[in-house]
């Protein structure tokens, strides 16, 4: 399976990858000699203490696509192509929580071909929500796993799309789904039911491979990345819950995948998948703070808790060491 997926992703990268314009040394140079700075970004934060939480097993299909955190420091992840949701303990042990059913023979998932497990979030009661794309109407959609339960689909999503990023608005109990193929954001209540198309705009559309990708709810808006276009977008949530005009907040980040915010402001850490980097994105620019020298293997997703960031790498392009890293984030001067 590993060899098959490597060939597939090497083919897709020829479509998706583009050069990321970066120059000069950034704030994490001590930990990452190759770290770079672009657009004159302020040296306002740095990372240190990079360490591996868990080395994962390619032979078992352990390629983490997305990540969410448990109160005890464990990480819940989706293994993209093995159809599994798993928990990784702070000491690196892996336990499979659920395996989703395989689609019927001959099913083809849009853009990726194989069945794909994408975004995952955790509600306060411990329920996990995650996205599954198969190219079939019976399985594609939003799934739920209650503690001690079994996975169940609670909302169908279009089989010709690719539900990828997932965000939970804890305040309203609404889930937001970034569709990478249809260039849309869907909205579904945690209780399930028919999804509504919350936002659709050219800025969310793909440009050859994948469009809308990672998504977070933050400071009264849905923030979404576009992998092909290398952008970070902000979509305001009105008082009535409707989507406002799409605002472009960062550019020049082609291959950007998932991300998370650092602190209460609008600074974020983003995974630049095919370029093997994690970038600190601020309103005035972006800075590369982690590279392959730190252990990244095609980073796919980021989860931040307090002063610690967890980065999942699926090794889609390197095909060597999928892993989960943790780093400490500190303010600079």
DAVENHU-V678955 format. One record per pair of residues at least 24 apart in sequence whose ideal C-beta (glycine too) atoms are under 10 Angstrom apart, sorted by the first residue. I is the first residue (numbers start at 0). J is the second residue. D is the distance in whole Angstrom. If there is no record, write none. Layout:
I/J/D, I/J/D
This chain:
0/57/8, 0/58/8, 0/59/9, 0/60/6, 0/62/10, 0/80/7, 0/81/8, 0/113/9, 1/56/10, 1/57/5, 1/58/7, 1/59/10, 1/60/8, 1/62/9, 1/80/10, 1/314/9, 1/318/6, 1/319/10, 1/321/10, 2/57/10, 2/318/8, 3/80/9, 3/112/10, 3/113/8, 4/57/9, 4/60/9, 4/62/7, 4/79/9, 4/80/6, 4/111/10, 4/112/10, 4/113/7, 4/313/9, 4/314/10, 4/315/7, 4/318/8, 5/57/9, 5/314/9, 5/315/8, 5/316/8, 5/317/9, 5/318/4, 6/318/10, 7/80/9, 7/111/8, 7/112/6, 7/113/7, 7/315/9, 8/62/10, 8/111/9, 8/272/10, 8/273/9, 8/297/8, 8/313/9, 8/314/10, 8/315/4, 8/316/6, 8/317/10, 8/318/8, 9/315/9, 9/316/7, 9/318/9, 10/112/10, 11/110/8, 11/111/8, 11/112/9, 11/207/10, 11/208/6, 11/209/9, 11/273/9, 11/315/9, 11/316/10, 12/208/9, 12/254/9, 12/272/9, 12/273/5, 12/297/10, 12/315/8, 12/316/6, 13/208/10, 14/110/9, 14/205/10, 14/206/10, 14/207/5, 14/208/5, 14/209/9, 14/227/9, 15/110/10, 15/205/9, 15/206/9, 15/207/7, 15/208/4, 15/209/7, 15/226/7, 15/227/6, 15/253/8, 15/254/7, 15/272/9, 15/273/7, 16/208/9, 16/227/10, 16/253/7, 16/254/6, 16/272/9, 16/273/5, 16/274/8, 16/316/9, 17/206/10, 17/207/10, 17/227/8, 17/228/10, 17/229/7, 17/253/4, 17/254/7, 17/273/9, 17/274/9, 18/251/10, 18/253/8, 18/254/10, 18/274/9, 19/229/7, 19/251/7, 19/252/7, 19/253/6, 19/254/7, 19/255/9, 19/271/6, 19/273/9, 19/274/5, 19/276/7, 19/278/9, 19/285/10, 19/287/9, 20/229/10, 20/250/10, 20/251/6, 20/252/10, 20/253/9, 21/251/8, 21/252/10, 21/271/10, 21/274/9, 21/276/8, 21/278/9, 21/285/8, 21/286/9, 21/287/6, 23/286/9, 23/287/10, 24/286/9, 24/287/9, 25/278/9, 25/279/8, 25/285/9, 25/286/4, 25/287/5, 25/288/6, 25/289/10, 26/279/8, 26/286/6, 26/287/10, 26/288/7, 26/329/10, 26/331/6, 27/277/9, 27/279/8, 27/286/8, 27/287/8, 27/288/4, 27/289/7, 27/290/9, 27/293/8, 27/326/9, 27/328/10, 27/331/10, 28/287/10, 28/288/9, 30/288/8, 30/289/8, 30/290/10, 30/292/9, 30/293/7, 30/326/8, 30/327/10, 31/276/9, 31/277/9, 31/287/8, 31/288/7, 31/289/6, 31/290/5, 31/291/9, 31/292/5, 31/293/5, 31/294/10, 31/295/9, 31/326/10, 32/290/8, 32/292/6, 32/293/10, 33/275/10, 33/276/9, 33/287/8, 33/289/9, 33/290/4, 33/291/8, 33/292/5, 33/293/9, 34/276/9, 34/277/9, 34/278/10, 34/279/10, 34/286/7, 34/287/5, 34/288/6, 34/289/7, 34/290/6, 34/292/9, 34/293/9, 35/276/8, 35/278/9, 35/285/10, 35/286/7, 35/287/4, 35/288/9, 35/290/8, 36/278/10, 36/279/9, 36/284/8, 36/285/8, 36/286/5, 36/287/7, 36/288/9, 37/251/7, 37/252/9, 37/278/9, 37/284/6, 37/285/6, 37/286/7, 37/287/8, 38/249/9, 38/250/9, 38/251/7, 38/280/10, 38/281/9, 38/283/7, 38/284/3, 38/285/6, 38/286/9, 39/283/7, 39/284/5, 39/286/10, 40/266/10, 40/278/9, 40/279/7, 40/280/8, 40/281/6, 40/282/9, 40/283/6, 40/284/3, 40/285/6, 40/286/4, 40/287/10, 41/266/10, 41/279/10, 41/281/6, 41/282/9, 41/283/6, 41/284/7, 41/286/8, 41/331/8, 42/279/10, 42/281/10, 42/286/8, 42/331/5, 42/332/8, 43/261/10, 43/264/10, 43/266/7, 43/279/8, 43/281/7, 43/283/9, 43/286/9, 43/330/7, 43/331/5, 43/332/9, 44/261/6, 44/262/8, 44/266/7, 44/268/9, 44/279/6, 44/281/8, 44/286/9, 44/288/8, 44/328/6, 44/329/7, 44/330/6, 44/331/6, 45/279/9, 45/286/9, 45/288/7, 45/326/10, 45/327/9, 45/328/8, 45/329/6, 45/330/8, 45/331/5, 45/332/10, 46/261/10, 46/268/8, 46/277/8, 46/279/8, 46/288/5, 46/289/6, 46/293/8, 46/306/10, 46/307/10, 46/308/7, 46/310/10, 46/326/4, 46/327/7, 46/328/6, 46/329/8, 47/288/10, 47/326/7, 47/327/5, 47/328/8, 47/329/6, 48/306/10, 48/307/9, 48/325/8, 48/326/6, 48/327/4, 48/328/10, 48/329/9, 49/288/10, 49/289/7, 49/292/9, 49/293/5, 49/294/7, 49/295/9, 49/308/10, 49/310/9, 49/324/6, 49/325/8, 49/326/5, 49/327/8, 50/293/10, 50/294/9, 50/324/7, 50/325/6, 50/326/8, 50/327/9, 51/91/8, 51/293/10, 51/294/6, 51/312/10, 51/320/9, 51/322/6, 51/323/7, 51/324/6, 51/325/8, 52/87/7, 52/88/9, 52/89/7, 52/90/8, 52/91/6, 52/309/7, 52/310/9, 52/311/9, 52/322/8, 52/323/4, 52/324/7, 52/325/5, 53/87/5, 53/88/8, 53/89/9, 53/90/9, 53/91/4, 53/92/8, 53/93/7, 53/311/10, 53/321/9, 53/322/6, 53/323/5, 53/324/9, 53/325/10, 54/91/7, 54/93/10, 54/294/9, 54/296/10, 54/320/6, 54/321/8, 54/322/5, 54/323/9, 55/85/9, 55/87/8, 55/91/9, 55/93/7, 55/296/9, 55/311/9, 55/312/9, 55/313/9, 55/314/8, 55/320/8, 55/321/4, 55/322/6, 55/323/7, 56/93/8, 56/320/10, 56/321/8, 57/296/10, 57/313/10, 57/314/7, 57/318/7, 57/319/8, 57/320/8, 57/321/6, 59/83/9, 59/85/10, 59/93/9, 59/95/9, 60/321/10, 61/85/7, 61/87/9, 61/93/7, 61/95/9, 61/313/9, 61/314/10, 61/321/6, 61/322/9, 62/116/10, 62/296/10, 62/297/9, 62/299/8, 62/311/9, 62/312/9, 62/313/4, 62/314/6, 62/315/7, 62/318/10, 62/321/5, 63/87/8, 63/93/10, 63/116/10, 63/119/10, 63/298/10, 63/299/7, 63/300/7, 63/310/10, 63/311/4, 63/312/7, 63/313/6, 63/314/9, 63/321/6, 63/322/8, 63/323/6, 64/115/8, 64/116/6, 64/117/6, 64/118/8, 64/119/8, 64/129/10, 64/130/9, 64/163/9, 64/256/9, 64/257/8, 64/299/5, 64/300/7, 64/311/7, 64/313/6, 64/315/9, 65/116/8, 65/117/6, 65/118/5, 65/119/5, 65/120/9, 65/129/8, 65/130/8, 65/163/9, 65/164/8, 65/165/7, 65/213/9, 65/256/9, 65/257/6, 65/299/7, 65/300/5, 65/301/10, 65/302/9, 65/311/7, 65/313/10, 66/118/9, 66/119/7, 66/120/10, 66/257/8, 66/259/9, 66/299/8, 66/300/5, 66/301/8, 66/302/5, 66/309/6, 66/310/8, 66/311/5, 66/323/7, 67/118/9, 67/119/5, 67/120/5, 67/121/5, 67/122/10, 67/127/7, 67/128/9, 67/129/9, 67/165/9, 67/167/9, 67/300/9, 67/302/6, 67/309/9, 68/121/7, 68/259/10, 68/302/5, 68/303/9, 68/304/5, 68/307/9, 68/309/7, 69/121/7, 69/125/8, 69/127/10, 69/304/10, 70/121/9, 70/123/9, 70/125/9, 70/304/9, 72/304/8, 72/307/9, 72/309/9, 72/325/9, 74/119/10, 74/300/10, 74/302/7, 74/309/6, 74/311/8, 74/323/6, 74/325/9, 75/119/6, 75/120/9, 75/121/6, 75/125/10, 75/127/6, 75/129/9, 75/144/9, 75/302/9, 76/116/9, 76/119/7, 76/129/10, 76/299/9, 76/300/8, 76/302/10, 76/309/10, 76/311/6, 76/313/10, 76/321/10, 76/323/7, 77/115/9, 77/116/4, 77/117/6, 77/118/7, 77/119/5, 77/127/9, 77/129/6, 77/130/8, 77/131/9, 77/165/10, 77/299/10, 77/300/9, 77/311/9, 77/313/10, 78/116/7, 78/313/9, 78/321/9, 79/111/8, 79/113/8, 79/114/9, 79/115/6, 79/116/6, 79/117/8, 79/299/8, 79/313/6, 79/315/8, 79/321/10, 80/108/10, 80/111/8, 80/112/10, 80/113/5, 80/114/7, 80/115/7, 80/116/8, 80/313/9, 80/315/10, 81/113/10, 81/114/9, 81/116/8, 82/113/9, 82/114/6, 82/115/9, 82/116/6, 82/131/8, 82/133/9, 82/138/10, 82/150/10, 83/116/7, 84/116/7, 84/119/7, 84/127/7, 84/129/6, 84/131/10, 84/142/9, 84/144/6, 84/150/7, 86/127/9, 87/309/9, 87/311/9, 87/322/10, 87/323/6, 89/325/9, 91/322/9, 91/323/8, 93/323/10, 96/127/8, 96/144/6, 96/146/9, 96/147/10, 96/148/10, 96/149/10, 96/150/9, 97/127/8, 97/129/9, 97/142/9, 97/144/5, 97/148/9, 97/149/7, 97/150/4, 97/151/10, 98/150/8, 99/129/9, 99/131/6, 99/133/9, 99/138/7, 99/142/7, 99/144/10, 99/150/6, 99/152/9, 100/131/9, 100/133/9, 100/137/9, 100/138/7, 100/150/9, 100/152/10, 101/133/8, 101/138/9, 102/131/9, 102/132/10, 102/133/4, 102/134/7, 102/135/5, 102/137/8, 102/138/6, 102/139/9, 102/158/10, 103/133/9, 103/134/10, 103/135/6, 103/137/8, 103/138/9, 105/134/9, 105/135/10, 106/133/5, 106/134/5, 106/135/5, 106/137/10, 106/138/8, 106/139/10, 106/158/9, 107/133/9, 107/134/5, 107/135/9, 108/132/5, 108/133/6, 108/134/4, 108/135/9, 108/139/8, 108/158/9, 108/160/10, 108/161/7, 108/180/9, 109/133/10, 109/134/6, 109/139/9, 109/157/9, 109/158/8, 109/159/6, 109/160/6, 109/161/5, 109/178/10, 109/179/9, 109/180/5, 109/181/9, 109/209/10, 110/134/10, 110/160/9, 110/161/5, 110/163/9, 110/179/7, 110/180/5, 110/205/8, 110/208/7, 110/209/6, 110/210/10, 111/161/7, 111/163/10, 111/179/9, 111/180/9, 111/208/10, 111/209/9, 114/138/8, 114/139/9, 115/139/10, 115/161/7, 115/162/9, 115/163/8, 115/179/10, 116/142/9, 116/162/10, 117/161/8, 117/162/6, 117/163/4, 117/164/7, 117/165/7, 117/176/9, 117/177/9, 117/178/10, 117/179/8, 117/212/9, 117/213/10, 117/257/9, 117/299/10, 117/300/10, 118/162/8, 118/163/6, 118/164/5, 118/165/3, 118/166/8, 118/167/10, 118/174/9, 118/175/10, 118/176/7, 118/177/8, 118/212/9, 118/213/8, 118/214/7, 118/257/8, 118/300/8, 119/144/9, 119/165/6, 119/300/9, 119/302/10, 120/164/10, 120/165/5, 120/166/7, 120/167/4, 120/168/10, 120/169/9, 120/174/7, 120/175/10, 120/189/10, 120/214/10, 120/215/10, 120/216/10, 120/302/10, 121/167/8, 121/302/10, 122/167/6, 122/169/7, 122/172/8, 122/174/9, 122/189/6, 123/167/9, 123/169/7, 124/189/10, 126/167/10, 126/189/8, 128/153/8, 128/154/10, 128/165/7, 128/166/10, 128/167/7, 128/174/6, 128/176/10, 128/187/9, 128/189/7, 128/191/10, 129/162/10, 129/165/7, 130/154/10, 130/156/8, 130/161/9, 130/162/4, 130/163/7, 130/164/8, 130/165/5, 130/174/9, 130/176/6, 130/177/9, 130/178/9, 130/185/10, 131/156/9, 131/162/8, 132/156/8, 132/157/10, 132/158/8, 132/160/7, 132/161/5, 132/162/6, 132/163/8, 132/178/9, 132/179/9, 132/180/9, 133/158/7, 134/158/6, 134/159/8, 134/160/10, 134/161/9, 140/176/9, 140/185/10, 140/187/9, 140/191/9, 140/194/8, 141/165/8, 141/174/7, 141/176/7, 141/185/8, 141/187/5, 141/189/9, 141/191/7, 141/192/10, 141/194/7, 142/191/10, 143/174/10, 143/189/8, 143/190/10, 143/191/7, 151/191/9, 152/191/8, 153/187/8, 153/188/9, 153/189/8, 153/190/8, 153/191/3, 153/192/8, 154/185/8, 154/186/10, 154/187/5, 154/188/9, 154/189/10, 154/190/10, 154/191/5, 154/192/6, 154/193/7, 154/194/5, 155/187/10, 155/191/10, 155/192/10, 155/193/8, 155/194/8, 156/181/9, 156/183/10, 156/185/6, 156/187/8, 156/194/6, 157/181/6, 157/183/9, 157/185/9, 157/194/9, 157/196/9, 160/185/9, 161/205/9, 161/209/7, 161/210/9, 161/211/9, 161/212/10, 162/194/9, 163/209/7, 163/210/9, 163/211/7, 163/212/6, 163/213/8, 163/214/8, 163/224/10, 163/226/9, 163/256/9, 163/257/9, 164/211/7, 164/212/5, 164/213/5, 164/214/4, 164/215/8, 164/221/10, 164/222/10, 164/223/7, 164/224/8, 164/256/9, 164/257/6, 164/258/9, 164/300/9, 165/213/9, 165/214/7, 165/215/10, 165/257/10, 166/213/9, 166/214/4, 166/215/5, 166/216/5, 166/217/9, 166/221/7, 166/222/8, 166/223/9, 167/215/9, 167/216/7, 168/215/10, 168/216/4, 168/217/10, 168/221/9, 168/236/8, 168/240/9, 169/216/8, 170/216/8, 171/216/9, 171/236/9, 171/240/7, 173/197/9, 173/216/8, 173/236/9, 173/240/8, 174/214/10, 174/216/10, 175/214/6, 175/215/9, 175/216/6, 175/221/5, 175/222/10, 175/223/9, 175/234/9, 175/236/9, 175/242/10, 176/211/9, 176/214/8, 177/203/8, 177/209/10, 177/210/8, 177/211/4, 177/212/6, 177/213/7, 177/214/4, 177/215/10, 177/221/9, 177/223/6, 177/224/8, 177/225/9, 177/232/10, 177/257/10, 178/203/8, 178/204/10, 178/205/10, 178/209/10, 178/210/8, 178/211/6, 178/212/10, 179/203/9, 179/204/10, 179/205/6, 179/208/8, 179/209/4, 179/210/5, 179/211/6, 179/212/6, 179/213/10, 179/224/10, 179/225/9, 179/226/7, 179/227/9, 180/204/9, 180/205/6, 180/208/9, 180/209/7, 180/210/7, 180/211/9, 181/205/9, 181/210/8, 181/211/8, 182/206/10, 182/209/10, 182/210/5, 182/211/6, 182/225/9, 183/210/9, 183/211/7, 184/211/7, 184/214/7, 184/221/6, 184/223/7, 184/232/10, 184/234/7, 184/242/7, 184/245/10, 186/221/9, 186/236/10, 186/240/8, 186/242/9, 196/242/10, 197/221/8, 197/234/8, 197/236/9, 197/240/8, 197/241/8, 197/242/5, 198/223/8, 198/232/9, 198/234/5, 198/236/10, 198/241/9, 198/242/4, 198/243/9, 198/244/10, 198/245/7, 199/242/9, 199/245/10, 200/232/8, 200/234/8, 200/242/9, 200/244/8, 200/245/5, 201/228/10, 201/245/8, 202/228/7, 202/230/7, 202/232/6, 202/234/9, 202/244/10, 202/245/5, 202/246/9, 202/247/7, 203/228/9, 203/230/10, 203/232/7, 203/234/9, 203/245/7, 204/228/8, 206/253/10, 208/254/10, 209/254/10, 209/256/9, 209/272/10, 212/254/10, 212/255/7, 212/256/6, 212/257/7, 212/258/9, 212/270/10, 212/272/9, 212/299/10, 213/255/7, 213/256/6, 213/257/4, 213/258/5, 213/259/9, 213/267/10, 213/269/8, 213/270/8, 213/299/9, 213/300/7, 213/301/8, 214/257/8, 214/258/9, 215/257/9, 215/258/7, 215/259/6, 215/260/6, 215/267/8, 215/301/10, 215/303/10, 217/259/9, 217/260/5, 217/263/9, 217/264/10, 217/265/8, 217/267/8, 218/260/8, 218/263/8, 218/264/8, 218/265/7, 219/243/10, 220/246/8, 220/248/10, 220/265/9, 221/245/10, 222/246/10, 222/248/8, 222/249/10, 222/258/8, 222/259/10, 222/260/8, 222/265/8, 222/267/8, 223/258/10, 224/249/9, 224/252/8, 224/254/10, 224/255/5, 224/256/7, 224/257/7, 224/258/6, 224/267/9, 224/269/7, 224/270/9, 224/271/10, 224/280/10, 225/250/10, 225/252/9, 225/253/9, 225/255/7, 226/252/9, 226/253/8, 226/254/6, 226/255/6, 226/256/6, 226/257/10, 226/271/10, 226/272/8, 226/273/9, 227/253/7, 227/254/9, 227/255/9, 228/252/9, 228/253/7, 228/255/9, 229/253/4, 229/254/7, 229/255/6, 229/271/9, 230/255/8, 231/255/7, 231/258/7, 231/265/9, 231/267/7, 231/269/7, 231/280/6, 231/285/9, 233/265/8, 248/280/8, 248/282/7, 249/278/9, 249/280/5, 249/281/9, 249/282/8, 249/284/8, 249/285/6, 250/285/9, 251/278/10, 251/280/10, 251/284/9, 251/285/7, 252/276/10, 252/278/7, 252/280/7, 252/285/7, 254/297/10, 254/316/10, 255/280/9, 255/285/10, 256/297/9, 256/298/7, 256/299/5, 256/300/7, 256/301/9, 256/311/10, 256/313/9, 257/298/8, 257/299/6, 257/300/4, 257/301/6, 257/302/9, 257/310/9, 257/311/8, 258/300/8, 258/301/6, 258/302/10, 258/303/9, 259/300/8, 259/301/5, 259/302/6, 259/303/4, 259/304/9, 259/308/7, 259/309/9, 259/310/10, 260/301/9, 260/303/7, 261/301/10, 261/303/6, 261/306/9, 261/308/7, 261/328/6, 261/330/9, 262/303/9, 262/305/10, 262/306/9, 262/328/8, 262/330/9, 266/328/10, 267/301/8, 267/303/9, 268/298/10, 268/301/5, 268/302/9, 268/303/7, 268/308/6, 268/310/8, 268/326/9, 268/328/8, 269/298/9, 269/300/10, 269/301/7, 270/295/8, 270/297/9, 270/298/4, 270/299/6, 270/300/6, 270/301/5, 270/310/7, 270/311/8, 270/312/8, 270/313/10, 271/295/9, 271/297/9, 271/298/7, 272/297/5, 272/298/6, 272/299/6, 272/300/9, 272/312/9, 272/313/8, 272/315/7, 272/316/8, 273/297/7, 273/298/10, 273/315/8, 273/316/6, 274/298/9, 274/316/9, 275/312/8, 275/314/10, 275/316/8, 275/317/7, 277/301/7, 277/308/8, 277/310/6, 277/312/10, 277/324/9, 277/326/8, 279/308/10, 279/328/9, 288/326/8, 288/328/9, 289/324/8, 289/326/7, 291/317/8, 293/324/7, 293/326/8, 294/320/8, 294/322/6, 294/323/10, 294/324/6, 294/326/10, 295/320/10, 295/322/9, 295/324/7, 296/320/5, 296/321/6, 296/322/6, 296/324/9, 297/321/8, 298/322/10, 298/324/8, 301/326/10, 303/328/7, 306/330/9
